[in-house]
Amino acid sequence: MDPAEPSTIVKVADNDVDTMASFPLFESVPRAELEWLAARGHVERFAAGSVITESGSPIDDMWIVFAGRVAAHAPNAGSLRKYQDVGPGYIGGTMPFSRLRTGPLRVVAEDDTTLFALNRSDFTDLVRECPELTAALVHQLIDRSRDYRTAQIHDERLRSLGRLAAGLAHELNNPASGASSHARSLPPLLDDLHAGSTALARARLTDGQLEAVDAVRRMCNDSCAPRSPLESADREEEFSEWLVAHDIDPTAAAAALASANVSLAALEGLASVLPAETLGVAIGWAASDAAARQATAHITAATDRIHALVGAIKGFTFMDREGVREDVDIARGLADTVAMLESKSRSKSVRVRIDTAADLPTVFGFGSELNQVWEKLIDNAIDAAPAGGNVTLTATKRGDFVLVRVMDDGAGIPEEHRSRVFDPFFTTKPVGFGTGLGLDIARRFTHLNDGDLDFSSKPGHTVFRVSLPVAGTTARMPRA
């Protein structure tokens, strides 16, 4: 052991062999082999709270929990997260045939704990003298590696979900806030509209005058080309000056009229047919109507945006069909994923462009997992692209396969890192910004869908390519 806290080391007692024999892992191991193990190891006792091993420290012993509880904490975005909590019978540290040389976890005694320890220098003799024990330990090693990898992949998926959720919260907040703000403006606008209608009714206007007033109202509500902020400001100033010149308060009406499609010439025409005391009422009524319609249009646009985002979430997650293999629309998956990452790309001013073939066939696979492939690749591409850079997604049919390419114009992958790009836990990102599992997961999920993932890179042009068999074919990507 290489404890970070003092421990008490004692010899193995006879009853310790009985303890080992009681563990499920050793049920089929001959007692003679357990006695061999006990004769070459020792027992260590740790007080509750003692650090047994630190993350990154050398690991030279295999240890078995005899009594107490041990907790393992994994590094997670600059902090430590409890990975597991184990009791008697658990085997940790290094094992025969394990390549583990440094501990990936911080191991702490949760209670007063007793461990049996065997140094790796005895492993050669262990393999030769104790075949049944060795087999049991190898099975435990495989299970432990699989459980650790599964936990890490699960953590990476949760981190990805957290990043997407943060981006979506921002994306949803903007239209939701806009819709709420415009909805609150509607009651006073409707009150103004009602007051204007009542005042116009009392003015006893002729049919011709009423038609002139309604013509201005209709002009206000005609569609118009978008205006720049400078153009809008100039129009509002012009309308304010006109209203003041006609003794009309510009406070409420100027902005609404400037945003509408009405012209100053139309207002002059209205002023020529209405009494001066009625002109302000008529223009205020038309402006209130225009403002109410503009607020309604903003609410509609905002709620349409929210509806589109919710649709993208549903499409990205396949929330109603997860785990089901089916025909998958790649173009829809790419679009949904880009929508999920829009906040990130916008914050970095990265332009993301999608170019998919109009006749792109479907693939038969797991839609949720494929969308996670796109999420990993596009997210990495946005990270790699420079501020103001470009990410381009293309999807085309190549024989019996659909080829998806994710390209960025970043600095490229250094030559010395290219052989390790898909290695689990390898990352070039700063601590807390990457786990090194994204591309490993992307490749695993691509293989799950009978496809393949590769890449090429040079400064200014990195391409990740995903090949997937077209639905209805028997094509499979050959892999070594």
C-alpha positions in Angstrom: 0.0 0.0 0.0 1.0 3.6 -0.4 -1.2 5.3 2.2 -1.5 9.0 2.6 -2.4 8.5 6.2 -0.6 6.3 8.8 -2.0 2.7 9.1 -1.4 -0.2 11.4 0.3 -3.3 9.7 -0.2 -6.7 11.3 0.4 -10.3 10.2 -2.4 -12.4 8.7 -4.2 -14.5 11.2 -5.7 -18.0 10.6 -9.2 -16.6 10.8 -8.3 -14.2 8.0 -8.3 -17.2 5.7 -11.8 -18.0 6.8 -12.8 -14.4 6.1 -11.5 -14.6 2.5 -13.2 -18.0 2.0 -16.5 -16.4 3.0 -16.4 -13.8 0.1 -18.5 -14.8 -2.9 -15.6 -14.2 -5.3 -13.5 -16.9 -3.6 -16.3 -19.5 -3.1 -14.8 -21.9 -5.7 -11.1 -21.2 -4.9 -9.4 -24.0 -3.1 -8.5 -23.3 0.5 -4.9 -24.1 -0.2 -4.6 -21.3 -2.6 -6.2 -18.9 -0.1 -3.7 -20.0 2.5 -0.9 -19.4 0.0 -2.3 -15.9 -0.5 -2.6 -15.2 3.2 1.0 -16.4 3.8 2.4 -13.8 1.5 0.3 -10.7 2.3 -0.3 -8.6 5.4 -3.2 -6.8 7.0 -3.5 -3.0 7.4 -5.9 -1.2 9.6 -7.1 2.4 8.8 -9.0 4.7 11.1 -12.2 6.3 9.7 -11.4 9.2 7.4 -7.9 8.0 6.6 -6.7 8.4 3.0 -5.7 5.0 1.7 -4.4 6.2 -1.7 -4.4 9.5 -3.5 -5.4 9.9 -7.1 -2.3 9.8 -9.2 -0.1 8.0 -6.6 1.8 4.8 -7.5 -0.2 1.6 -7.0 1.9 -1.5 -6.0 -0.6 -3.6 -4.0 -3.7 -5.5 -4.5 -6.0 -5.1 -1.5 -9.1 -6.8 -0.2 -11.5 -5.2 2.2 -11.8 -7.5 5.2 -14.0 -5.1 7.4 -15.3 -1.6 7.3 -16.1 0.5 4.2 -14.0 2.2 1.6 -15.1 5.1 -0.7 -13.5 5.9 -4.0 -13.6 9.5 -5.3 -13.0 10.3 -9.0 -11.7 13.7 -10.3 -14.6 15.6 -11.9 -14.2 19.0 -13.4 -11.6 20.2 -10.9 -13.3 18.6 -7.9 -13.9 15.1 -6.5 -17.1 13.1 -6.9 -17.8 9.8 -5.0 -17.6 7.1 -7.6 -18.3 4.1 -5.4 -18.7 3.0 -1.8 -17.7 -0.7 -1.1 -17.5 -3.1 1.8 -16.1 -6.4 2.8 -15.1 -8.7 -0.2 -14.2 -5.9 -2.6 -10.9 -6.1 -4.3 -9.0 -2.9 -5.3 -5.6 -1.7 -6.3 -3.7 -3.5 -9.0 -4.2 -7.1 -9.9 -2.5 -9.8 -12.0 -2.4 -8.8 -15.7 -3.5 -5.3 -14.8 -1.6 -2.4 -16.5 -2.6 -0.1 -13.6 0.5 1.7 -12.3 -1.1 4.8 -10.8 -4.4 5.1 -9.0 -7.1 7.0 -10.9 -9.2 7.4 -7.7 -8.7 8.9 -4.3 -9.6 6.0 -1.8 -10.7 6.9 1.7 -11.7 4.7 4.7 -15.3 5.6 5.4 -15.3 3.6 8.7 -12.6 1.9 10.7 -11.3 -0.4 8.0 -9.2 -3.5 7.7 -7.5 -4.4 4.4 -5.5 -7.4 3.2 -2.7 -6.3 0.9 -0.5 -8.3 -1.5 2.4 -6.7 -3.3 2.7 -6.9 -7.1 6.1 -8.6 -6.7 4.2 -11.7 -5.7 2.0 -11.8 -8.8 4.3 -14.0 -10.9 4.3 -16.7 -8.2 0.5 -16.2 -7.7 -0.3 -16.9 -11.3 1.9 -20.0 -11.3 0.9 -21.5 -7.9 -2.8 -20.5 -7.7 -4.6 -20.9 -11.1 -8.2 -20.9 -9.6 -7.5 -17.8 -7.5 -5.9 -16.1 -10.6 -9.0 -16.9 -12.7 -11.2 -15.4 -10.1 -9.1 -12.2 -9.9 -9.0 -11.8 -13.7 -12.8 -12.0 -13.8 -13.0 -9.4 -11.1 -10.5 -7.2 -13.0 -12.7 -7.3 -16.1 -15.8 -6.5 -14.2 -14.1 -3.6 -12.4 -12.8 -2.2 -15.7 -16.2 -2.4 -17.3 -18.0 -0.8 -14.4 -15.4 2.0 -14.2 -15.7 2.7 -18.0 -19.5 2.6 -17.8 -19.5 5.1 -14.9 -17.2 7.4 -16.8 -19.3 7.3 -20.0 -22.4 7.9 -17.9 -20.7 10.9 -16.3 -19.7 12.3 -19.7 -23.3 11.9 -20.9 -24.5 13.8 -17.9 -21.9 16.6 -18.4 -23.0 16.9 -22.1 -26.6 17.0 -20.9 -25.7 19.8 -18.5 -23.9 21.8 -21.1 -26.8 21.4 -23.5 -29.3 22.3 -20.8 -27.4 25.5 -19.9 -27.4 26.5 -23.6 -31.1 25.6 -24.0 -32.0 27.5 -20.9 -30.4 30.6 -22.4 -32.1 30.0 -25.8 -35.5 29.5 -24.2 -35.1 32.4 -21.9 -34.8 35.0 -24.7 -38.1 34.2 -26.5 -39.8 33.5 -23.2 -38.8 36.9 -21.8 -39.8 38.6 -25.0 -43.2 36.9 -25.1 -43.8 37.8 -21.4 -42.8 41.5 -22.0 -45.0 41.9 -25.0 -47.9 40.1 -23.3 -47.7 42.6 -20.4 -47.8 45.5 -22.9 -51.1 44.3 -24.5 -53.6 45.3 -21.8 -52.7 49.0 -21.8 -52.6 49.0 -25.6 -56.1 47.4 -25.7 -57.3 50.0 -23.2 -55.9 52.8 -25.5 -57.5 51.1 -28.5 -60.9 51.0 -26.7 -60.6 54.6 -25.6 -59.7 55.7 -29.1 -62.6 53.8 -30.6 -65.0 55.5 -28.1 -63.6 58.9 -28.9 -63.9 58.4 -32.6 -67.5 57.3 -32.2 -68.3 60.5 -30.3 -66.6 62.7 -33.0 -69.4 62.0 -35.4 -67.1 61.7 -38.4 -68.5 61.4 -41.9 -68.2 58.2 -43.9 -65.4 59.7 -45.9 -63.5 60.8 -42.8 -63.9 57.4 -41.3 -62.6 55.8 -44.5 -59.5 58.0 -44.4 -58.9 57.0 -40.8 -59.3 53.4 -41.5 -57.0 53.7 -44.6 -54.2 54.9 -42.3 -54.8 52.1 -39.9 -54.6 49.5 -42.7 -51.4 51.1 -44.0 -49.9 50.8 -40.5 -50.6 47.1 -40.6 -49.2 46.4 -44.1 -46.1 44.3 -44.1 -42.8 46.1 -44.7 -39.2 45.3 -45.2 -37.0 45.0 -42.1 -35.3 48.2 -41.1 -31.9 48.7 -39.5 -31.7 50.2 -36.0 -30.4 53.5 -37.5 -33.3 53.7 -40.0 -35.8 53.0 -37.3 -34.3 55.7 -35.1 -34.4 58.2 -38.0 -38.1 57.4 -38.7 -39.1 57.7 -35.1 -37.4 61.2 -35.0 -39.3 62.3 -38.2 -42.6 61.1 -36.8 -42.0 62.8 -33.5 -41.3 66.1 -35.2 -44.4 65.8 -37.3 -46.7 64.9 -34.3 -45.3 67.8 -32.3 -45.8 70.2 -35.2 -49.5 69.1 -35.2 -49.8 69.5 -31.4 -50.0 65.8 -30.8 -48.1 64.1 -27.9 -45.5 61.8 -29.6 -44.7 59.8 -26.5 -46.8 56.7 -27.3 -47.5 57.1 -31.0 -44.2 57.9 -32.6 -42.5 54.5 -31.9 -45.5 52.5 -33.1 -45.9 54.6 -36.3 -42.2 54.5 -37.0 -42.2 50.6 -36.8 -45.3 50.4 -39.0 -45.6 50.8 -42.8 -47.4 54.2 -42.7 -45.8 57.3 -44.4 -45.7 60.9 -43.4 -47.6 61.7 -46.6 -50.5 59.5 -45.5 -50.6 61.3 -42.2 -50.6 64.7 -44.0 -53.6 63.4 -46.1 -55.4 62.4 -42.9 -54.7 65.8 -41.4 -56.3 67.5 -44.4 -59.7 65.8 -44.0 -60.0 65.8 -40.1 -60.6 68.6 -37.7 -57.5 69.5 -35.7 -59.2 68.3 -32.4 -59.9 64.9 -33.9 -56.6 64.3 -35.7 -54.7 63.3 -32.5 -57.5 60.8 -31.5 -57.5 59.2 -34.9 -53.7 58.9 -35.1 -53.6 57.6 -31.5 -56.2 55.0 -32.3 -54.3 53.8 -35.4 -51.0 53.8 -33.5 -52.5 51.7 -30.6 -53.9 49.2 -33.1 -50.5 49.0 -34.8 -48.7 48.6 -31.5 -51.1 45.9 -30.4 -50.6 43.9 -33.6 -46.8 44.4 -33.4 -46.9 43.0 -29.8 -49.0 40.1 -31.0 -46.6 39.4 -33.8 -43.6 39.4 -31.4 -45.5 37.0 -29.0 -46.2 34.7 -32.0 -42.6 34.7 -33.1 -41.3 34.1 -29.6 -43.7 31.2 -29.0 -42.9 29.8 -32.4 -39.2 29.9 -31.4 -40.0 28.1 -28.1 -42.0 25.5 -30.0 -39.2 25.0 -32.5 -36.6 24.5 -29.6 -38.9 22.1 -27.8 -39.3 20.2 -31.1 -35.5 20.1 -31.5 -35.1 18.8 -27.9 -37.6 16.0 -28.6 -36.0 15.2 -31.9 -32.5 15.2 -30.5 -33.3 13.0 -27.5 -35.8 10.7 -29.3 -37.5 10.9 -25.9 -40.5 8.8 -27.1 -38.4 6.2 -28.9 -35.0 5.9 -27.2 -33.5 2.4 -27.4 -35.5 1.5 -30.5 -33.7 0.8 -33.8 -35.5 2.5 -36.7 -35.1 4.5 -39.9 -33.3 7.7 -38.9 -33.4 11.0 -40.8 -29.7 12.2 -40.7 -30.6 15.7 -42.0 -33.2 16.1 -39.2 -30.7 14.9 -36.6 -28.0 17.3 -37.7 -30.5 20.2 -37.7 -31.8 19.3 -34.2 -28.2 19.0 -32.9 -27.2 22.4 -34.3 -30.3 24.0 -32.7 -29.2 22.5 -29.3 -25.7 24.0 -29.7 -26.8 27.3 -31.2 -26.2 29.2 -28.0 -22.6 28.0 -27.9 -21.8 28.8 -31.5 -23.4 32.2 -31.2 -21.4 33.0 -28.0 -18.2 32.3 -30.0 -19.5 33.9 -33.3 -18.9 30.6 -35.1 -21.0 30.1 -38.2 -22.5 26.6 -38.5 -23.7 25.7 -41.9 -25.6 22.5 -42.9 -25.5 21.2 -46.4 -27.4 17.9 -46.9 -28.4 16.2 -50.1 -32.0 16.6 -51.0 -32.4 12.9 -51.7 -30.4 11.7 -48.7 -31.6 8.2 -47.7 -32.3 7.2 -44.1 -30.1 4.9 -42.1 -31.3 2.1 -39.8 -30.1 2.7 -36.3 -30.5 4.2 -32.9 -31.5 7.9 -33.4 -30.6 9.0 -29.9 -27.1 7.6 -30.0 -26.5 9.0 -33.5 -27.5 12.4 -32.3 -25.0 12.1 -29.5 -22.3 11.4 -32.2 -23.3 14.6 -33.9 -23.3 16.5 -30.6 -19.8 15.3 -29.7 -18.4 16.1 -33.2 -20.1 19.5 -33.6 -19.3 20.6 -30.1 -15.6 19.7 -30.6 -15.6 21.5 -34.0 -17.1 24.7 -32.4 -14.4 24.5 -29.7 -11.7 24.0 -32.4 -12.9 26.8 -34.7 -11.5 30.3 -34.1 -13.7 33.1 -32.9 -15.7 34.2 -36.0 -14.7 30.9 -37.7 -16.8 28.3 -39.6 -18.1 24.8 -39.0 -19.6 23.0 -42.0 -21.7 19.9 -41.9 -22.4 17.9 -45.1 -24.3 14.6 -45.6 -24.3 12.7 -48.9 -24.9 9.2 -50.2 -21.8 7.2 -51.2 -22.8 3.8 -52.6 -24.6 1.9 -49.8 -23.5 4.4 -47.2 -24.4 7.9 -45.9 -21.3 9.9 -45.4 -21.5 12.8 -42.8 -18.6 15.2 -42.6 -18.0 17.7 -39.8 -15.5 20.3 -40.8 -13.9 23.2 -39.0 -11.3 25.8 -39.9 -9.4 25.7 -36.7 -5.7 25.2 -36.1 -5.9 21.4 -36.7 -4.9 18.5 -34.6 -1.1 18.3 -33.8 0.7 15.4 -35.4 1.8 14.0 -32.1 -1.8 13.8 -30.8 -3.5 12.2 -33.9 -2.8 8.6 -32.8 -4.5 9.2 -29.5 -7.5 11.2 -30.6 -9.9 8.3 -29.9 -8.1 7.1 -26.7 -10.4 7.2 -23.6 -9.5 10.0 -21.2 -7.1 11.7 -23.6 -7.8 15.4 -24.0 -5.9 18.5 -24.8 -8.4 20.8 -23.2 -7.6 22.5 -19.8 -8.5 20.8 -16.6 -12.2 21.0 -16.0 -13.1 21.6 -19.7 -12.8 18.1 -21.1 -12.8 14.4 -20.0 -11.3 12.9 -23.1 -14.4 10.6 -23.5 -16.3 12.6 -26.2 -14.6 11.1 -29.3 -14.4 7.7 -27.6 -18.2 7.7 -27.1 -18.7 9.1 -30.6 -16.8 6.2 -32.1 -18.5 3.6 -29.9 -21.9 4.8 -30.8 -20.9 4.9 -34.5 -19.8 1.3 -34.3 -23.1 0.5 -32.5 -24.9 1.7 -35.6 -22.7 -0.5 -37.9 -20.7 2.6 -39.1 -17.2 3.9 -38.8 -15.6 7.2 -37.8 -12.3 8.6 -38.9 -10.7 12.0 -39.5 -8.0 14.0 -41.3 -6.5 17.2 -40.2 -4.2 20.0 -41.3 -4.0 23.7 -40.2 -7.2 25.4 -41.2 -9.1 22.2 -42.2 -10.1 19.3 -39.9 -12.7 16.8 -41.0 -14.4 14.1 -39.0 -16.1 11.5 -41.3 -18.9 9.2 -40.2 -20.0 6.5 -42.6 -23.3 4.7 -41.9 -25.1 2.0 -44.0 -28.2 3.0 -45.8 -31.4 1.6 -44.4 -32.5 -1.6 -46.2 -29.0 -2.6 -47.2 -26.8 -5.3 -45.6 -23.7 -3.0 -45.9 -21.4 -2.9 -42.9 -18.2 -0.9 -42.4 -15.2 -3.2 -42.1 -13.2 -2.6 -39.0 -10.0 -4.2 -37.7 
